[in-house]
């Protein structure tokens, strides 16, 4: 398994073709997934190890990708904090008891992921068994900043004003919160690895809302702590969006592979993070709504920018949109394999 | 007037202090503005030259900034296209008849801004007179991409899927739409200059959603056409957000000053666009919710990155949030003046 292209690429070893997997590859755009969701709510599905394993494996097989990622949500780690997590249909996540003051932060009690998130580890074990060594399994977690932003905003946000206000007005409470989250994330990732995850991805999806200096002061140490002690046995992918101005600082925080979005040319991004680290990306997921000829054109452009250099994992710059045609996704996977044969 | 610090900075001439103005400096965070809005709806205010001039001048005086910007909205230019523009309170703009197909694009009829937007030119004339030479007046327009995205989405958007779909699936209709908008924007900016605007800003607020290659193929030529023939008599500020990966291409499109957001360090951005062009920015508007000491700290950091080099116009990276305390805004303006004295 250590010879699989995905793991080899994460370690910047030569590969027979560029490995590809896609964020949210098990999701609403796929009929098989929608069929499962007719029986189970989103959180129910996350909580049900066998069903989570099923949607993970089904999607990976259907697409022919080079890695599977465990079916879960970045917010599961917040649920045991008692914040009232709910996924209302169509509206995205809501946290009914957000954390907005130093008092709120101090009320949060750390817990042991091995107890409260044991169902995720079980899903990892079942999925790993069902994949049967054919492709590697990726575990994942949200990163402290992105998790903190959901805790504070009580859901998604456009401008992160509550998050930034807590950061600026109550820096000590901010640092306590980040520290607590970094510890939980680190334990959770280690637990997934112990259960069988062969690589992990840290999603700091919304950290691109910060100025570079604020990232360094308020986030970087905790992102680093969240990844501590994982690499090099297990490759760590450090992913975020909107980070064209933060790449050097993200690299400094850590990760064997830096995941970028589409808002920067891949060759330019790789030069900036350094060629001694891997890179993951970077097709705009909106491109999957375009005609297949355009999808192939853009995939070829990205592969050309990677220049066959060891260390490129092909992916989108963010998750697949629900309105994406499945055959376009398959066409992308095929195109990456076909166009990257060494 | 050509000796005013703001205009001198736009031309990269030495200044006694770094000039500062703030996007949305006349807006809901200010009691004087809210008082006017109790009598007039948002579009009514835009359509009323004397009232628009009043809010412009009042805000500039209250803050002590180095430039005023005409009170208007980037979407006014779309109104004469018959798309049913409405500003529902609290919800942002809605266009009731969006443009989503090649047929929709072909139905759009170009018009003469000198007729349909004469009220903006009148507001420019009145404001210029009332400013009485104390500070320069900036005119502005939305840029073709950002205007196109509103036309197609029918309002704001998170992922711009309809916009990108039209671009990819009907490239000819896309190019026709951009061409029509570029012509309108160019005429509108020229009209504002003829009426007395001493500089203009082109807002391509949402273009940061694009991959650099798509920007070059689908947007750059039209942005350039929108600015054609204005500079060097009238400085042109070319502003957008989320463009840390697009800066070189934006520079190539044109502008005497490139406006950036806070997601990149100002010194790094200036190196990338080239030191032979001015730069505007780049405080995170969320910082204005922080304690004044933090605001001053961040203003000092930005000024230090500009290193006293001629060509820096201090601004936020985007508009002032409605929840911003007015005294924080005044504290920022004072800090920039005080900390940048040569």
Interface residues (C-beta under 8 A of the other chain):
Chain A: X159 X160 X161 X164 X165 X168 X169 X208 X209 X210 X211 X212 X213 X214 X242 X244 X245 X246 X262 X263 X264 X265 X268 X269 X284 X286 X287 X289 X290 X291 X294 X298 X301 X321 X323
Chain B: X159 X160 X161 X164 X165 X168 X169 X208 X209 X210 X211 X212 X213 X214 X242 X244 X245 X246 X262 X263 X264 X265 X268 X269 X284 X286 X287 X289 X290 X291 X294 X298 X301 X321 X323
